[in-house]
């Protein structure tokens, strides 16, 4: 059987879809053919229905599998509206959004089935059933439309045993194009699940979905799993051997620090068999100096922390992240004392968050001085706890939300116009504000710049060439050796100069 996966990545940062990569691997292990259409302007394949039609007719797949994040659903919906005029095969949708909102996705006319939760066994069972003409309507983890259009809502099977999975098929993706866009960093994941219950993340809702729809016991312990060490090492080595230009490995797991029994052995094998520098994500709540030392010895040179907010009220009441700023400062301090780089992830535009609390986030970053800072605007993912909060407060502008292509671009909440403009400026110029909070020779420069942009109305701000202005002042300060943050790679990321990130 021939399966065509389609990934919609329009107006969004390009990257490997790890879910599709493992689905491809398990299908190929069973001798099925797998093809991919990856829609991304950065890769030269924008949202073009005519081009998609030509490619699909040429490939002639038996099954089309669509992987979806919520902001991309509008593109998949438009694609599906045109699909049935030339394609009569089976269409299934999976990924985070179909899992969180299966009712909406299964309602699309062209969609035959939705995969809820993990799909490795379900996709193989479906493809093999279709191949021999067997009934496919009772496959666990699938909601399926029968011949009469009735929706059969099957129960969920237990979580996948990651130790039994093959290496991901990362080469399904056009790595020759993707790697340069990622600064030759190979992104990979070793685990699934998270022990924390941050309200903006799908993890807590994901577990609740399983508890409601599974006949097997469901717990945080069963949800939080990690791959076989040898498989993980083999997976990375295979890609690196074919793409020797890879400079670094980026582990994008939610929280690398929670796998106590795994880290020591993995670090030893990684150092011996791969040896490339690597970075990983860490929740400051699980920071452990002894584990960080193991990571450093194995080649980790950058810990990426989720600060999220500098307001302890927002963290406690809105995000359900009970960590003090003092603990965050300590985690950065110890990481920096080891000679490692540090990065921070941050979020603004949260429900009930004030302008002063946004500044608290920027001031905390100025205090801990990460080597790079990523700042994103909050996006209410459907059926997460914080989404329910936003609904109760009548904060969501659904029309504006549908216009967004990514989850970090701009607010879709019904803030007053003045606050929306403030967030818009902040998303772009946050590095100027952080520089204003630094106690060095950059303060006077950035105070003047911040005063100018704060006086701009929306039309003036939209016309302002921020990238050029930022580049000009950054070059001047670099010549003088004055520490500051400048935008780097994209609008959400700023890097500290001087810094090894810019080497």
C-alpha positions as CSV (number, residue, x, y, z in Angstrom):
1,X,0.0,0.0,0.0
2,X,1.1,3.6,-0.7
3,X,0.6,6.2,2.0
4,X,1.1,9.9,1.3
5,X,1.6,12.2,4.3
6,X,0.8,15.9,4.1
7,X,2.2,18.4,6.5
8,X,0.8,21.9,6.5
9,X,3.5,24.4,7.6
10,X,2.3,27.6,6.0
11,X,3.6,30.9,7.5
12,X,5.2,28.9,10.2
13,X,8.7,27.9,11.3
14,X,10.0,24.9,9.4
15,X,11.1,21.8,11.1
16,X,10.9,18.0,11.1
17,X,7.5,16.5,12.1
18,X,8.7,13.8,14.5
19,X,5.2,12.2,14.6
20,X,5.1,11.7,10.8
21,X,8.8,10.5,10.9
22,X,7.9,7.6,13.2
23,X,4.7,6.8,11.4
24,X,6.7,6.5,8.2
25,X,9.3,4.3,9.9
26,X,6.7,1.8,11.2
27,X,4.9,1.7,7.8
28,X,8.1,1.1,5.9
29,X,9.1,-1.6,8.4
30,X,5.9,-3.4,7.2
31,X,6.9,-2.9,3.5
32,X,4.5,-0.1,2.7
33,X,5.5,2.8,0.5
34,X,5.5,6.3,2.0
35,X,5.6,9.7,0.3
36,X,5.5,13.2,1.8
37,X,4.2,16.6,0.7
38,X,5.6,19.2,3.1
39,X,4.0,22.6,2.6
40,X,6.3,25.4,3.6
41,X,7.2,28.6,1.8
42,X,10.7,28.2,3.2
43,X,11.0,24.9,1.3
44,X,9.6,26.3,-2.0
45,X,6.2,24.6,-1.6
46,X,3.5,27.1,-0.6
47,X,-0.2,26.5,-0.3
48,X,-1.0,25.8,-4.0
49,X,-4.0,23.6,-4.6
50,X,-3.2,23.1,-8.3
51,X,0.3,21.9,-7.5
52,X,-1.0,19.6,-4.8
53,X,-3.5,18.1,-7.2
54,X,-0.8,17.4,-9.7
55,X,1.5,15.8,-7.1
56,X,-1.3,13.7,-5.6
57,X,-2.5,12.5,-9.0
58,X,1.1,11.5,-9.9
59,X,1.7,9.7,-6.6
60,X,-1.7,8.1,-6.6
61,X,-1.7,7.1,-2.9
62,X,-4.0,4.6,-1.4
63,X,-4.2,6.6,1.8
64,X,-3.6,10.3,2.5
65,X,-2.6,11.1,6.1
66,X,-2.8,14.7,7.2
67,X,-0.8,15.9,10.2
68,X,-2.3,18.9,11.9
69,X,-1.5,21.6,14.4
70,X,-4.5,23.8,15.2
71,X,-3.4,27.0,13.4
72,X,-3.0,25.1,10.1
73,X,-6.5,23.5,10.1
74,X,-7.9,26.2,7.8
75,X,-5.5,25.2,5.1
76,X,-6.3,21.5,5.5
77,X,-10.0,22.3,5.4
78,X,-9.7,24.2,2.1
79,X,-7.5,21.5,0.7
80,X,-10.1,18.8,1.6
81,X,-12.9,20.8,0.0
82,X,-11.1,20.5,-3.4
83,X,-9.7,17.0,-2.8
84,X,-12.7,14.8,-3.6
85,X,-13.0,16.2,-7.2
86,X,-10.0,14.1,-8.2
87,X,-9.1,11.7,-5.3
88,X,-11.3,8.8,-4.2
89,X,-9.0,7.1,-1.7
90,X,-9.0,7.1,2.1
91,X,-8.2,10.3,4.1
92,X,-7.2,10.3,7.8
93,X,-6.1,13.2,10.0
94,X,-3.9,13.0,13.1
95,X,-1.7,15.0,15.3
96,X,-2.3,17.4,18.2
97,X,-5.3,19.2,16.9
98,X,-7.4,16.2,15.8
99,X,-6.6,14.7,19.2
100,X,-7.8,17.8,21.1
101,X,-10.8,18.5,18.8
102,X,-11.8,15.4,16.9
103,X,-15.4,16.5,16.4
104,X,-14.4,19.4,14.3
105,X,-11.9,17.5,12.2
106,X,-14.1,14.5,11.5
107,X,-16.9,16.9,10.4
108,X,-14.9,17.8,7.2
109,X,-16.6,16.0,4.3
110,X,-13.4,14.5,2.7
111,X,-12.1,13.1,6.0
112,X,-12.8,9.4,6.5
113,X,-11.2,9.0,9.9
114,X,-9.4,10.8,12.7
115,X,-6.6,9.4,14.8
116,X,-6.9,10.3,18.5
117,X,-3.7,10.1,20.5
118,X,-0.8,7.9,19.3
119,X,-1.1,6.4,15.9
120,X,1.7,3.9,15.3
121,X,-0.4,0.8,15.7
122,X,-3.6,2.4,14.4
123,X,-2.1,3.5,11.1
124,X,-0.6,0.1,10.4
125,X,-3.8,-1.7,11.2
126,X,-5.8,0.7,9.0
127,X,-3.5,0.5,6.0
128,X,-3.4,-3.3,6.2
129,X,-7.2,-3.6,6.6
130,X,-7.7,-1.4,3.6
131,X,-5.2,-3.4,1.6
132,X,-7.1,-6.7,2.1
133,X,-10.6,-5.2,2.1
134,X,-11.1,-5.9,5.8
135,X,-13.5,-3.9,8.1
136,X,-11.6,-0.9,9.4
137,X,-14.3,0.7,11.5
138,X,-13.4,-1.0,14.8
139,X,-9.8,0.0,15.0
140,X,-8.8,1.5,18.3
141,X,-7.7,5.1,18.4
142,X,-9.7,5.9,15.3
143,X,-13.0,7.8,14.9
144,X,-14.3,6.5,11.6
145,X,-17.2,7.3,9.2
146,X,-19.0,4.2,8.0
147,X,-20.6,3.8,4.6
148,X,-23.7,5.7,5.9
149,X,-21.7,8.6,7.2
150,X,-22.2,7.6,10.9
151,X,-19.2,8.3,13.1
152,X,-17.9,5.3,15.0
153,X,-15.9,6.4,18.1
154,X,-13.5,3.7,19.0
155,X,-11.8,3.5,22.4
156,X,-8.1,4.1,22.9
157,X,-5.4,1.4,23.2
158,X,-2.6,1.8,25.8
159,X,0.2,4.2,25.3
160,X,2.9,3.1,22.8
161,X,5.9,1.3,24.2
162,X,8.6,3.6,22.8
163,X,11.4,1.0,23.4
164,X,9.9,-1.2,20.7
165,X,9.7,1.4,18.0
166,X,12.3,1.6,15.1
167,X,14.4,4.7,14.5
168,X,12.4,7.6,13.1
169,X,12.5,8.1,9.3
170,X,13.9,11.6,9.4
171,X,15.1,11.3,5.8
172,X,11.5,11.4,4.6
173,X,12.0,15.1,5.0
174,X,14.1,17.3,2.7
175,X,17.0,17.7,5.1
176,X,19.2,19.3,2.5
177,X,16.9,22.3,2.6
178,X,15.7,22.0,6.2
179,X,19.2,21.8,7.9
180,X,20.5,25.1,6.6
181,X,17.3,26.8,7.8
182,X,17.9,25.3,11.3
183,X,21.6,26.5,11.3
184,X,22.6,22.8,10.7
185,X,21.0,21.7,13.9
186,X,19.3,18.3,13.9
187,X,16.1,18.3,15.9
188,X,15.1,15.1,17.5
189,X,12.9,13.8,20.4
190,X,13.7,10.9,22.8
191,X,10.5,11.0,24.9
192,X,6.8,11.6,25.1
193,X,4.8,13.1,28.0
194,X,5.5,15.5,30.8
195,X,4.9,15.3,34.6
196,X,3.7,18.9,34.9
197,X,0.3,20.3,34.3
198,X,0.9,23.7,32.7
199,X,-2.5,25.1,31.6
200,X,-1.4,26.3,28.2
201,X,0.0,22.9,27.1
202,X,-2.0,19.9,25.8
203,X,-0.3,17.4,28.1
204,X,-2.8,17.5,30.9
205,X,-5.8,17.5,28.5
206,X,-4.2,14.7,26.6
207,X,-4.1,12.5,29.7
208,X,-7.7,13.3,30.5
209,X,-8.7,12.3,27.0
210,X,-7.0,8.9,27.5
211,X,-8.5,8.4,30.9
212,X,-12.0,9.0,29.4
213,X,-11.5,6.9,26.3
214,X,-9.2,4.1,27.3
215,X,-10.0,0.7,29.0
216,X,-6.4,0.5,30.3
217,X,-5.1,2.3,33.4
218,X,-3.8,5.7,32.6
219,X,-1.3,7.6,34.8
220,X,1.5,10.2,34.5
221,X,3.9,7.3,34.8
222,X,2.5,5.4,31.9
223,X,2.3,8.6,29.8
224,X,5.8,9.8,30.4
225,X,8.1,7.5,28.4
226,X,11.4,7.4,26.7
227,X,13.0,5.5,23.8
228,X,15.4,2.7,23.9
229,X,18.9,4.2,24.2
230,X,20.4,2.1,21.4
231,X,17.6,3.1,19.1
232,X,18.0,6.8,19.9
233,X,21.7,6.7,19.3
234,X,21.3,4.7,16.0
235,X,18.7,7.2,14.8
236,X,21.0,10.2,15.3
237,X,24.1,8.5,14.0
238,X,22.3,7.4,10.8
239,X,21.3,11.0,10.0
240,X,24.7,12.5,11.0
241,X,26.6,10.0,8.8
242,X,24.6,11.1,5.7
243,X,24.7,14.8,6.6
244,X,28.2,15.5,8.0
245,X,27.5,19.2,7.9
246,X,25.3,18.8,11.0
247,X,26.9,20.9,13.8
248,X,24.7,20.2,16.7
249,X,21.8,18.0,17.9
250,X,18.8,19.8,19.5
251,X,16.7,17.6,21.8
252,X,13.3,19.2,21.7
253,X,11.6,17.0,24.4
254,X,9.4,18.9,26.8
255,X,11.8,18.4,29.7
256,X,15.0,16.4,29.3
257,X,15.7,16.5,33.0
258,X,12.9,14.2,34.3
259,X,14.4,10.9,33.0
260,X,16.7,10.1,36.0
261,X,17.6,6.5,35.1
262,X,18.1,7.3,31.5
263,X,20.4,10.3,31.5
264,X,23.6,8.7,32.8
265,X,23.8,5.8,30.4
266,X,22.6,7.9,27.4
267,X,25.2,10.6,28.1
268,X,27.9,8.0,28.1
269,X,26.8,6.4,24.8
270,X,26.2,9.8,23.2
271,X,29.7,11.0,24.1
272,X,31.3,7.8,22.8
273,X,29.2,7.3,19.6
274,X,28.1,10.7,18.5
275,X,30.2,13.4,20.1
276,X,28.5,16.4,18.6
277,X,27.6,19.4,20.8
278,X,23.9,19.3,21.8
279,X,21.2,21.4,23.5
280,X,18.1,20.3,25.4
281,X,14.9,21.8,27.0
282,X,14.6,21.9,30.8
283,X,11.8,23.0,33.1
284,X,13.4,25.0,35.9
285,X,11.2,23.2,38.3
286,X,13.2,20.0,37.6
287,X,16.6,21.5,37.5
288,X,19.3,19.3,39.0
289,X,22.9,20.3,39.1
290,X,24.3,16.7,39.2
291,X,22.3,15.9,36.0
292,X,23.4,19.1,34.3
293,X,27.0,18.1,35.0
294,X,26.4,14.7,33.3
295,X,24.9,16.5,30.3
296,X,27.8,18.9,30.1
297,X,30.3,16.0,30.2
298,X,28.5,14.4,27.3
299,X,28.7,17.5,25.1
300,X,25.7,19.6,26.1
301,X,26.6,23.3,25.7
302,X,23.2,24.9,25.9
303,X,20.3,24.5,28.4
304,X,17.0,26.0,27.2
305,X,14.8,26.9,30.1
306,X,11.1,27.7,30.0
307,X,10.8,30.9,32.0
308,X,7.4,31.6,30.4
309,X,6.6,34.5,32.7
310,X,8.4,36.7,35.2
311,X,5.1,37.4,37.1
312,X,4.8,34.9,40.0
313,X,1.0,35.7,40.0
314,X,0.6,34.7,36.4
315,X,2.7,31.6,36.8
316,X,0.7,30.5,39.9
317,X,-2.8,31.5,39.0
318,X,-2.9,31.3,35.2
319,X,-0.2,28.9,34.1
320,X,-0.1,26.6,37.1
321,X,3.7,26.7,37.2
322,X,4.5,27.0,40.9
323,X,8.1,28.1,40.7
324,X,9.6,31.3,42.2
325,X,11.7,33.7,40.2
326,X,14.5,33.0,42.8
327,X,14.6,29.4,41.7
328,X,14.7,30.4,38.0
329,X,17.6,32.8,38.7
330,X,19.4,30.0,40.6
331,X,19.0,27.5,37.7
332,X,20.5,30.0,35.2
333,X,23.3,31.0,37.7
334,X,24.4,27.4,38.1
335,X,24.3,26.6,34.4
336,X,26.4,29.7,33.6
337,X,28.9,28.9,36.3
338,X,29.5,25.5,34.5
339,X,30.5,27.5,31.4
340,X,27.4,26.4,29.5
341,X,25.2,28.6,27.4
342,X,21.6,29.2,28.5
343,X,18.5,30.1,26.5
344,X,15.0,31.1,27.7
345,X,11.5,30.6,26.4
346,X,8.9,33.2,27.3
347,X,5.3,34.0,26.7
348,X,3.3,37.3,26.7
349,X,-0.3,38.1,26.1
350,X,-1.8,35.8,28.7
351,X,-5.3,36.2,30.0
352,X,-5.4,38.8,32.9
353,X,-1.7,39.6,32.4
354,X,-1.0,43.4,32.8
355,X,1.6,45.6,31.0
356,X,3.6,45.7,34.2
357,X,3.7,41.8,34.3
358,X,5.0,41.7,30.8
359,X,7.8,44.0,31.9
360,X,8.4,41.5,34.9
361,X,9.1,38.8,32.3
362,X,11.6,41.0,30.4
363,X,13.2,42.2,33.6
364,X,13.7,38.6,34.7
365,X,15.5,37.8,31.4
366,X,17.7,40.9,32.0
367,X,18.6,39.5,35.4
368,X,19.5,36.0,34.2
369,X,21.2,37.1,30.9
370,X,20.4,34.1,28.7
371,X,22.6,33.7,25.6
372,X,19.4,33.6,23.5
373,X,15.8,34.7,24.3
374,X,12.7,33.5,22.6
375,X,9.5,35.4,23.2
376,X,6.1,34.2,21.9
377,X,2.6,35.5,22.1
378,X,0.1,33.2,23.9
379,X,-2.2,31.1,21.7
380,X,-5.2,29.3,23.3
381,X,-5.1,25.8,22.1
382,X,-8.5,24.2,21.9
383,X,-9.6,22.3,25.0
384,X,-6.6,23.1,27.2
385,X,-7.3,24.3,30.7
386,X,-6.3,27.9,29.8
387,X,-8.5,27.8,26.8
388,X,-11.4,27.2,29.1
389,X,-10.4,30.2,31.2
390,X,-10.3,32.3,28.1
391,X,-13.8,31.1,27.1
392,X,-15.2,31.9,30.5
393,X,-13.8,35.4,30.4
394,X,-15.1,35.8,26.8
395,X,-11.6,36.7,25.6
396,X,-11.2,34.7,22.4
397,X,-11.7,36.5,19.1
398,X,-12.4,33.4,17.0
399,X,-12.1,35.2,13.7
400,X,-8.7,36.6,14.5
401,X,-7.6,33.2,15.9
402,X,-8.5,31.5,12.6
403,X,-6.3,34.1,10.7
404,X,-3.2,33.1,12.6
405,X,-0.8,30.7,10.9
406,X,1.3,29.9,13.9
407,X,0.9,29.9,17.7
408,X,3.5,32.6,18.5
409,X,2.7,35.4,16.1
410,X,0.1,37.7,17.6
411,X,-2.7,37.7,20.1
412,X,-6.2,36.5,19.3
413,X,-7.6,37.7,22.7
414,X,-10.0,40.6,23.0
415,X,-7.6,43.0,24.7
416,X,-8.2,46.7,24.5
417,X,-6.7,48.2,21.3
418,X,-4.0,50.0,23.3
419,X,-2.9,46.7,24.9
420,X,-3.0,44.9,21.6
421,X,-0.7,47.5,20.1
422,X,1.6,47.2,23.1
423,X,1.8,43.4,22.6
424,X,2.4,43.9,18.9
425,X,5.4,46.2,19.6
426,X,6.6,44.0,22.4
427,X,6.6,40.8,20.2
428,X,8.9,42.5,17.7
429,X,11.0,44.9,19.9
430,X,11.3,43.0,23.1
431,X,15.1,42.9,22.9
432,X,15.1,46.8,23.0
433,X,13.2,46.7,26.2
434,X,15.5,44.0,27.7
435,X,18.5,46.1,26.7
436,X,16.9,49.1,28.5
437,X,16.9,47.0,31.7
438,X,20.6,46.0,31.4
439,X,23.0,47.9,33.6
440,X,25.6,48.7,31.0
441,X,26.5,51.2,28.2
442,X,23.5,50.3,26.1
443,X,20.8,51.8,28.4
444,X,20.8,55.4,27.0
445,X,20.6,54.2,23.4
446,X,17.6,51.9,24.0
447,X,15.8,54.3,26.3
448,X,15.6,56.8,23.4
449,X,14.5,54.1,20.9
450,X,11.8,52.7,23.2
451,X,10.5,56.2,23.8
452,X,10.2,56.7,20.0
453,X,8.3,53.5,19.4
454,X,6.0,53.9,22.4
455,X,4.7,57.2,20.9
456,X,3.9,55.5,17.5
457,X,0.3,54.8,16.6
458,X,-0.5,51.5,14.8
459,X,-0.1,52.9,11.3
460,X,3.3,54.4,12.2
461,X,4.4,51.1,13.9
462,X,3.4,49.0,10.9
463,X,5.5,51.2,8.6
464,X,8.5,51.2,11.0
465,X,11.5,49.2,9.7
466,X,12.5,47.6,12.9
467,X,14.9,45.0,11.5
468,X,17.1,47.7,9.9
469,X,17.0,49.9,12.9
470,X,17.9,47.0,15.2
471,X,20.7,45.9,12.9
472,X,22.2,49.4,12.7
473,X,22.4,50.0,16.4
474,X,23.6,46.4,17.1
475,X,26.5,46.8,14.7
476,X,27.5,50.1,16.4
477,X,27.4,48.5,19.9
478,X,29.3,45.4,18.8
479,X,32.1,47.6,17.6
480,X,32.3,49.1,21.1
481,X,32.0,45.7,22.8
482,X,28.9,46.7,24.6
483,X,26.7,43.7,25.6
484,X,23.2,43.8,24.2
485,X,20.5,41.7,22.6
486,X,19.8,41.8,18.9
487,X,17.2,39.9,16.8
488,X,18.5,36.7,15.2
489,X,17.1,34.4,12.6
490,X,13.4,35.3,13.2
491,X,11.2,37.8,14.9
492,X,10.7,35.8,18.0
493,X,14.4,35.2,18.8
494,X,17.0,37.5,20.2
495,X,20.7,36.7,20.9
496,X,23.1,38.3,23.3
497,X,26.2,39.8,21.8
498,X,29.0,39.0,22.3
499,X,27.9,35.3,22.5
500,X,28.9,31.9,21.2
501,X,25.5,31.7,19.5
502,X,26.8,34.2,17.0
503,X,30.2,32.7,16.4
